[in-house]
Structure formats: C-alpha cells, structure tokens
C-alpha cells in the first residue's frame, strides 16, 4: 500500500466536538451556579491528573476532559443567576412545588436551571412540559400536564422557595 494515503500523526488527538449547548437562556439557582463551579474545578483536576500519567499513549481521556471544561466554562459564562424568590403567591423559577395527582400521590418538584435538572431528584428545568404547566399557578389551582402518554391533572398543594446552598 502506498504511504501517500496513510495519515502520519504526531500522537496528538484532534479536539473532540463540543457538547451541544441549549438554545434557551441559562438561568441558574445559587445551588446550580455552585454546582457548575464545582464540576468545572473537578474536571480541571481530572485533566491535570491525566496529564501527569507516566504513560499518556491514550489521549482520549484528556480530550474528553478538555471538551467538558470548554462546555462548563461556556455554561458559566452564559449563566444568569436568578435569586431565590421570597414570595410564594405563584409558582416561579427557584420554587419547590408540591402537587397531588388523581391517585392522591404527593410529589415535590424543584424548578431549577437546565444544568441542575435531574428527574430522579424531581428537579425540573423551566422549559420542561411540567414546569410550563406549573409556572404561574397558585396553591389550590389544578394544572394539566401534557405528557406523551396522555395528560395528568395535578393540584398545587404548596409553593416554597428552594433552600439556599449550604
């Protein structure tokens, strides 16, 4: 085979493509901002440790850490810190909302920034269908949550500000 068609490399890896960025404003709670800062510091420490390895033949972990650092830095640059609300008359960003479904199950949901959202912790982004249904509701209101498998009626039981970060 001719050597003309073989790419000679210097062992360096092309940068990994950037992670996709949300087109929505990057609203963050104080807890979400602290979490982004902690994640950035952790990835920077990971990268430093990876660069200290005696055997650095596999450059993919370093490239992944660099990509993650670029993403986290961009998210921090675009972060819009929203102070936790002190009024609880109606559901807004930064609130914990407790709802009851038709079966009587009560579930609290935190309306947080996209980077902080985690369905397993009942943290939802303001752009999610559930958040859109809840935003502006008051205690005693019934909202309709449109899901792929049908709609759910939820009664708003309580509204409270999220706890500030420790």
VENJOBEL-V96607 format. One record per run of one state. SS is the DSSP state (H for helix, E for strand, - for the rest). FROM is the first residue (numbers start at 0). TO is the last residue. If there is no record, write none. Layout:
<<SS	FROM	TO> <SS	FROM	TO>>
This chain:
<<-	0	1> <H	2	4> <-	5	24> <E	25	27> <-	28	28> <H	29	50> <-	51	58> <H	59	77> <E	78	80> <-	81	93> <E	94	99> <-	100	104> <E	105	111> <-	112	116> <E	117	117> <H	118	120> <-	121	121> <E	122	124> <-	125	127> <H	128	133> <-	134	140> <E	141	146> <-	147	148> <E	149	160> <-	161	165>>
